[in-house]
Amino acid sequence: MKKAETKKHHFVPKTYLKNFATWKNEDYYVNILKKVEAYDTIIESKISDICAENHISKPDGNHKSKQKLEDIYTDIFENHYDKLFSVLTDDKILEITDELKKAIVSAVVTMFYKTKKWTDLLGYHADGDTNKIDQLRNQFKVDHYFNSKGAQVGFQNKTLEELEVSHKNITRIPLIITQLKVALKLIEAKQFDCINVYKIADGSEFITSDNPVLAINMQKMRTMHFDIENAYYLPISNKYLIAIFPKEELPSQNKIIRLMINKEWVESFNTMQLFQSDKCIIGSVEAIKKTMGN
């Protein structure tokens, strides 16, 4: 059976966001605050409308490749996430299978590499300023230009907005594939790491964001995006957070270490979430205001 074409690309999946949401009016709603706005401009939004971007209405030559990547991500993450969430939030489960551990590590790592902040930083717009290209087109009446790989790119009467989308798509697929290969190697390397699940013991709440996975390396001044020595932290609901981090001595078994934490720990995690976010943070109104210092 042919899979349906993905019309909207969620770089933070809805199946993840719904665990920070409230169900009403036949949909999931979350509170969201854009970092550039005042704390009293928190709005409520459907999870289908946030952490997403639309595909262009007229697919280009990369359309099949882009859809294939969406299908891969759906298969390795969204179809299994509810089961993973249930295991991670069940305080009675203290040990898991190899298969489950790999699925948990995969979910965290794939969400880390797929968010818009990292994809932008890793060079999806590295070929330069399309405004300057547009000016060149208008000034010299040329009908094409050459990108950084030496490939000819035709203007074909495109508007500046269409040119920007086309320009982005030319470099997007090779970079995603390269990044995906690195991510898969990281997933394999992290199979021997420890898994901790932190549960809040008081009335505090975790927030999340449009870049929810925190990569932290206490041994280095600067954390590389993909480093087997990194610890990766992800809040999975307003009460639970998972951590995957290297074990210094013997490889970890498939045990889940469960820890209760108080508001001081929660505030620290939330502050890091705020600074690592791209454009917005997500959570309850009270948690967002407290994180913003109000």
C-alpha positions in Angstrom: 0.0 0.0 0.0 1.4 3.4 -1.0 1.9 5.8 1.8 0.2 9.1 1.8 2.2 12.1 0.9 3.3 14.2 3.9 1.9 17.7 3.5 3.3 19.2 6.7 6.8 18.3 8.0 6.8 18.2 11.9 10.4 18.4 13.0 9.2 17.9 16.6 6.6 15.1 16.2 3.0 15.5 17.3 3.2 12.2 19.1 5.9 13.7 21.3 4.1 17.1 21.8 0.8 15.5 22.9 2.4 14.5 26.2 2.6 18.2 27.1 -0.8 19.0 25.8 -4.4 19.1 26.9 -7.1 17.3 25.0 -10.2 19.4 24.1 -12.4 20.2 21.2 -11.3 16.9 19.6 -7.7 17.9 19.4 -4.5 18.4 21.5 -3.6 21.9 22.6 -0.3 23.3 24.2 0.8 26.6 25.5 3.6 28.2 23.5 5.8 31.3 24.0 8.0 32.7 21.3 11.4 33.8 22.7 11.3 37.2 21.1 8.0 38.1 22.8 7.0 39.1 26.3 6.1 36.4 28.8 2.4 37.6 28.9 2.0 36.7 25.2 1.8 33.0 25.8 -0.7 31.6 23.3 -2.6 28.3 23.1 -2.2 26.3 19.9 -3.0 23.0 18.4 0.0 20.7 18.2 -0.6 20.3 14.5 0.2 24.0 14.0 3.5 24.2 15.8 7.1 22.9 15.3 6.2 22.3 11.6 6.7 23.7 8.2 4.7 23.2 5.0 6.1 21.5 1.9 5.9 23.5 -1.3 2.7 22.8 -3.2 4.5 21.9 -6.4 7.2 19.2 -5.7 10.6 19.6 -7.3 13.0 16.8 -8.3 13.8 16.1 -4.6 10.1 15.3 -3.8 10.5 11.5 -3.7 13.6 11.7 -1.6 12.0 14.1 0.9 9.0 11.9 1.3 11.2 8.8 1.7 12.9 10.5 4.6 9.5 11.3 6.2 8.5 7.6 5.9 11.8 6.5 7.5 11.3 8.9 10.4 7.7 7.7 10.9 8.7 4.1 10.9 11.6 4.5 13.5 9.9 7.0 15.7 6.3 7.9 15.5 4.9 4.4 15.2 6.7 3.2 18.3 6.8 6.3 20.5 3.6 5.6 22.5 4.9 2.2 23.6 8.3 3.7 24.6 6.6 6.5 26.5 4.5 3.9 28.4 7.6 1.9 29.4 9.6 5.0 30.4 6.8 6.3 32.6 6.0 3.0 34.3 7.9 3.2 37.6 7.7 -0.6 38.0 9.8 -1.3 34.9 13.5 -1.5 35.9 14.9 -3.5 33.1 14.3 -3.6 29.3 15.2 -5.7 26.3 17.9 -5.0 23.8 15.3 -4.1 21.3 13.5 -1.6 23.5 16.8 0.0 24.5 17.7 0.5 20.9 14.3 2.0 20.2 14.6 4.4 23.1 18.1 5.6 22.1 16.9 5.9 18.4 13.9 8.0 19.5 16.1 10.5 21.3 18.9 10.7 18.8 16.6 11.0 15.7 14.7 13.8 17.4 18.0 15.5 18.1 19.2 15.5 14.5 15.8 16.3 12.9 14.9 19.6 14.6 15.0 22.8 12.6 17.7 24.5 14.7 20.3 21.8 14.0 19.4 21.4 10.3 19.8 25.2 9.8 23.1 25.3 11.7 24.4 22.3 9.7 24.2 24.2 6.5 20.9 23.9 4.7 21.2 27.6 3.7 25.0 27.4 3.3 25.0 28.5 -0.3 24.5 32.1 0.6 22.1 35.0 0.3 19.3 34.4 -2.2 18.5 38.0 -2.0 21.8 38.8 -3.7 21.2 36.1 -6.3 17.8 37.7 -7.0 19.4 41.1 -7.4 22.0 39.6 -9.8 19.1 38.1 -11.8 17.3 41.4 -12.1 20.4 43.5 -12.8 22.0 41.3 -15.5 18.9 39.5 -16.8 20.5 36.1 -16.4 18.3 32.9 -16.3 20.5 30.7 -14.1 23.3 30.6 -11.5 25.7 27.9 -10.2 25.5 26.7 -6.6 28.5 25.7 -4.4 28.6 22.2 -5.9 28.9 23.6 -9.4 25.4 22.6 -10.5 23.4 24.9 -12.7 20.2 26.2 -11.1 17.6 27.8 -13.4 15.4 30.7 -12.3 12.5 29.7 -14.5 10.5 32.8 -13.7 10.4 32.0 -10.0 9.6 34.5 -7.4 12.2 35.2 -4.7 10.2 33.1 -2.2 10.1 30.2 -4.7 13.8 30.7 -5.4 14.6 30.4 -1.7 12.6 27.1 -1.4 14.3 25.7 -4.5 17.7 26.8 -3.3 17.1 25.1 0.1 15.9 21.8 -1.5 19.0 21.5 -3.7 21.3 21.1 -0.7 18.9 19.7 1.8 18.7 16.0 0.8 22.5 15.2 0.6 23.0 16.9 4.0 20.1 15.1 5.6 21.4 11.7 4.3 24.9 12.4 5.6 23.5 13.5 8.9 21.2 10.5 9.1 24.2 8.2 8.6 26.1 9.9 11.4 23.0 9.6 13.6 22.6 5.9 12.9 26.3 5.3 13.9 25.7 7.3 17.1 22.6 5.2 17.9 24.8 2.0 17.7 27.5 3.6 19.8 25.0 4.6 22.5 23.6 1.0 23.1 26.0 0.6 26.0 25.1 3.8 27.7 23.1 4.3 30.9 19.4 5.2 30.8 18.1 7.3 33.7 14.5 8.5 34.1 13.9 11.5 36.3 10.5 12.0 37.9 9.4 15.2 39.6 8.6 14.6 43.3 6.8 17.9 43.8 4.4 20.2 41.9 7.0 21.5 39.5 6.8 20.9 35.7 9.2 20.4 32.9 8.9 22.6 29.8 10.0 21.5 26.3 10.8 23.4 23.1 11.2 23.3 19.4 14.7 21.9 20.1 14.0 19.6 23.0 17.0 17.3 23.1 19.9 18.7 25.2 23.4 17.5 24.3 25.7 18.1 27.2 29.4 17.2 27.7 30.9 18.0 31.0 34.4 17.1 29.9 34.7 19.5 27.0 34.5 23.3 26.6 32.4 23.0 23.4 29.9 20.2 22.8 29.9 18.7 19.3 26.5 17.9 17.8 27.3 14.2 17.5 29.7 12.9 20.0 29.6 9.5 21.7 30.8 11.2 24.9 27.8 13.4 25.1 24.9 13.0 27.4 21.5 13.5 25.8 18.5 14.8 27.9 14.9 14.9 26.8 11.8 15.8 28.8 9.1 13.4 27.7 6.2 14.9 29.6 5.7 17.7 32.2 6.7 15.2 34.9 9.3 12.9 33.3 12.7 13.4 31.7 15.0 10.8 30.2 18.8 10.9 30.1 21.2 8.8 28.0 24.8 9.2 29.0 28.1 7.3 28.8 29.2 5.0 31.6 32.8 5.6 32.5 33.6 2.0 33.5 31.8 -1.2 32.3 29.1 -1.0 29.6 25.7 -0.5 31.0 23.2 -3.4 31.2 19.6 -2.8 30.1 18.5 -1.4 33.4 16.6 1.8 33.9 17.7 3.9 36.8 14.8 5.9 38.2 15.4 9.0 40.3 13.1 11.5 42.0 14.0 15.1 41.7 12.8 18.4 43.2 12.1 21.9 41.8 15.8 23.0 41.9 16.7 20.3 39.4 13.6 21.0 37.4 14.4 24.7 37.2 17.9 23.9 36.1 16.7 21.6 33.3 14.1 24.2 32.2 16.7 27.0 32.0 18.8 24.8 29.8 15.8 24.1 27.6 15.1 27.8 27.3 18.7 28.6 26.2 18.9 25.6 23.8 15.5 26.3 22.2 15.4 27.8 18.7 12.4 30.1 18.6 9.9 28.9 21.2 9.3 27.1 24.5 6.3 24.9 25.3 4.6 23.9 28.6 2.0 25.0 31.1 1.5 28.7 31.6 2.9 28.5 35.1 6.0 26.6 34.1 6.8 28.9 31.2 6.4 32.0 33.4 8.6 30.6 36.1 11.3 29.7 33.6 11.1 33.2 32.2 11.6 34.6 35.7 8.1 35.8 36.4 
